[in-house]
Amino acid sequence: MAEGITNLEKKDPFADLTEEQEEGVQKEDIHIRIQQRNGRKTLTTIQGISQSYDLRRIIKVVKKEFHCNGTVVDHSEYGEVLQLQGDQRKKMKQFLTEIGLAGNEQIKVHGF
């Protein structure tokens, strides 16, 4: 009779409560940087998005939303990094918080 009851395991119901509340938000920080190319041309790089998300689909939506070109680059040190043409730092921070991918305190904007 006891083998039919499975919920008698010792488990703290309040452990990891914050993880369950913020289900869609990742735990790592996201870094948004700008790089100067030549003249007035700049690149915006976004690093630290969790590998559980499809970066190709994110870049596809961002390209249509911001009217700019972009790609996913495999960096030797940082892993997969999103690259966008132009200064898209403010727009990208707002976009990531609106879709719930990261909290406002998890996004670090660097540059200038």
C-alpha positions as CSV (number, residue, x, y, z in Angstrom):
1,M,0.0,0.0,0.0
2,A,2.9,2.4,0.8
3,E,4.5,1.9,-2.6
4,G,1.4,3.5,-4.3
5,I,2.0,6.8,-2.6
6,T,4.7,8.8,-4.3
7,N,4.5,12.2,-2.8
8,L,5.9,11.3,0.7
9,E,9.5,12.4,-0.3
10,K,11.2,15.0,1.9
11,K,11.2,18.2,-0.1
12,D,11.3,21.8,0.9
13,P,8.3,23.4,-0.8
14,F,9.9,26.9,-0.5
15,A,13.3,26.0,-1.9
16,D,13.9,27.5,-5.4
17,L,10.6,29.5,-5.1
18,T,12.1,32.4,-7.1
19,E,13.1,30.1,-10.0
20,E,9.5,28.9,-10.3
21,Q,8.0,32.4,-10.2
22,E,10.3,33.7,-13.0
23,E,10.0,30.7,-15.3
24,G,10.9,32.4,-18.6
25,V,13.7,34.6,-17.2
26,Q,17.2,33.2,-17.4
27,K,19.7,33.3,-14.5
28,E,22.8,34.7,-16.3
29,D,23.5,38.3,-17.2
30,I,23.2,39.5,-20.8
31,H,25.8,41.9,-22.0
32,I,25.0,44.3,-24.8
33,R,28.1,46.0,-26.3
34,I,28.8,48.3,-29.2
35,Q,31.9,48.1,-31.5
36,Q,33.1,50.8,-33.8
37,R,33.8,49.5,-37.3
38,N,35.0,52.2,-39.8
39,G,33.8,55.8,-39.9
40,R,30.3,56.0,-38.6
41,K,29.5,52.3,-38.9
42,T,28.9,50.3,-35.7
43,L,28.0,46.8,-34.6
44,T,25.9,45.9,-31.6
45,T,26.7,42.5,-30.0
46,I,24.5,40.7,-27.5
47,Q,26.2,38.0,-25.5
48,G,25.0,35.7,-22.7
49,I,21.6,34.6,-23.9
50,S,20.9,31.1,-22.7
51,Q,21.4,28.2,-25.1
52,S,17.9,27.0,-24.4
53,Y,16.6,29.7,-26.6
54,D,16.7,29.5,-30.4
55,L,19.0,32.4,-31.3
56,R,18.3,32.2,-35.0
57,R,14.6,32.8,-34.4
58,I,15.4,35.7,-32.0
59,I,17.6,37.4,-34.6
60,K,14.9,36.9,-37.3
61,V,12.4,38.8,-35.2
62,V,14.8,41.5,-34.2
63,K,15.9,42.1,-37.8
64,K,12.2,42.7,-38.8
65,E,11.5,44.8,-35.7
66,F,14.5,47.1,-35.9
67,H,14.9,47.2,-39.7
68,C,18.6,46.3,-39.6
69,N,20.7,43.3,-40.6
70,G,22.0,40.8,-38.1
71,T,23.5,37.4,-37.7
72,V,24.5,34.8,-35.1
73,V,28.3,34.4,-34.8
74,D,30.0,31.5,-33.0
75,H,32.7,33.2,-30.8
76,S,35.5,31.2,-29.4
77,E,35.4,32.7,-25.9
78,Y,31.7,33.8,-25.5
79,G,29.9,31.1,-27.5
80,E,27.1,32.2,-29.8
81,V,26.8,36.0,-30.0
82,L,24.1,38.0,-31.8
83,Q,25.5,40.8,-34.0
84,L,23.3,43.7,-35.3
85,Q,24.2,46.5,-37.6
86,G,24.0,50.0,-36.0
87,D,23.6,51.2,-32.5
88,Q,20.7,49.0,-31.2
89,R,21.6,48.9,-27.5
90,K,18.5,50.7,-26.1
91,K,16.1,49.0,-28.5
92,M,17.6,45.6,-27.7
93,K,17.4,46.1,-23.9
94,Q,13.7,47.1,-24.2
95,F,13.0,44.2,-26.5
96,L,14.5,41.6,-24.2
97,T,12.6,42.9,-21.2
98,E,9.3,43.2,-23.1
99,I,9.4,39.6,-24.3
100,G,10.4,38.4,-20.8
101,L,13.7,36.8,-21.8
102,A,15.6,38.7,-19.0
103,G,14.8,41.1,-16.2
104,N,15.9,44.7,-16.4
105,E,18.6,44.1,-13.7
106,Q,20.1,41.2,-15.7
107,I,20.9,43.3,-18.8
108,K,24.2,45.1,-18.8
109,V,24.7,47.8,-21.5
110,H,28.3,48.7,-22.3
111,G,29.9,51.3,-24.5
112,F,30.3,55.0,-25.0
